[in-house]
């Protein structure tokens, strides 16, 4: 199949050199490079290891009600660092 693509000049020059060195066509060099890139097996990354928070005193603090979202929001706002004016 014939198509038109834009290739960086330096990259194209390197591909032409490779074609001359291996006595193959520029198209074959580009096909081989594209095939190798597309066939690469991407190794799955290791899962992130997250730190575990272990409170010194487990459980909720007195007065915290998880069913009252407004009260929780107020508690969180009081604990948030305040920006300098």
C-alpha positions as CSV (number, residue, x, y, z in Angstrom):
1,X,0.0,0.0,0.0
2,X,1.3,3.4,-0.8
3,X,0.9,6.2,1.7
4,X,2.4,9.6,2.6
5,X,3.9,10.4,6.0
6,X,6.0,13.2,7.3
7,X,9.3,11.9,8.8
8,X,12.0,13.9,10.6
9,X,14.9,14.7,8.2
10,X,17.5,13.2,10.5
11,X,15.5,10.0,11.0
12,X,14.9,9.6,7.3
13,X,18.6,10.0,6.6
14,X,19.4,7.3,9.2
15,X,16.8,5.0,7.6
16,X,18.4,5.6,4.2
17,X,21.8,4.8,5.5
18,X,20.4,1.6,7.1
19,X,18.8,0.6,3.7
20,X,22.1,1.2,1.9
21,X,24.0,-0.8,4.5
22,X,21.6,-3.8,4.4
23,X,21.1,-3.5,0.6
24,X,17.3,-3.3,1.1
25,X,14.8,-0.7,0.1
26,X,13.9,2.3,2.3
27,X,10.3,0.9,2.4
28,X,11.5,-2.4,3.8
29,X,13.6,-0.6,6.5
30,X,10.6,1.5,7.5
31,X,8.3,-1.6,7.5
32,X,10.7,-3.6,9.7
33,X,11.1,-0.7,12.2
34,X,7.4,-0.1,12.4
35,X,6.7,-3.8,12.8
36,X,9.3,-4.1,15.5
37,X,7.9,-1.2,17.4
38,X,4.3,-2.4,17.1
39,X,5.3,-6.0,18.2
40,X,7.1,-4.8,21.3
41,X,5.8,-6.5,24.4
42,X,5.2,-3.9,27.0
43,X,6.0,-5.3,30.4
44,X,3.3,-4.6,32.9
45,X,4.5,-2.3,35.5
46,X,4.6,-3.5,39.1
47,X,1.7,-2.3,41.2
48,X,2.3,0.8,43.3
49,X,3.1,0.1,46.9
50,X,1.1,2.5,49.0
51,X,2.0,3.3,52.6
52,X,-0.4,2.1,55.2
53,X,-1.6,4.6,57.8
54,X,-1.8,3.1,61.3
55,X,-3.2,5.5,63.8
56,X,-1.9,5.5,67.3
57,X,-5.5,5.5,68.6
58,X,-7.8,3.4,66.3
59,X,-11.4,4.5,65.7
60,X,-13.2,7.8,65.3
61,X,-12.4,10.8,67.4
62,X,-15.2,11.8,69.8
63,X,-17.9,13.9,68.1
64,X,-17.2,12.6,64.6
65,X,-20.3,11.4,62.8
66,X,-19.7,9.7,59.5
67,X,-23.4,10.1,58.6
68,X,-23.2,13.9,58.8
69,X,-21.4,15.1,55.7
70,X,-21.7,18.8,56.5
71,X,-20.1,18.3,59.9
72,X,-17.3,16.2,58.3
73,X,-16.7,19.0,55.7
74,X,-16.5,21.6,58.5
75,X,-14.0,19.4,60.4
76,X,-11.9,18.9,57.3
77,X,-11.9,22.6,56.6
78,X,-10.8,23.4,60.1
79,X,-7.8,21.0,59.7
80,X,-6.8,22.2,56.3
81,X,-3.8,24.5,56.2
82,X,-4.8,28.1,55.5
83,X,-3.2,30.0,52.7
84,X,-1.4,33.2,53.6
85,X,-3.3,36.3,52.7
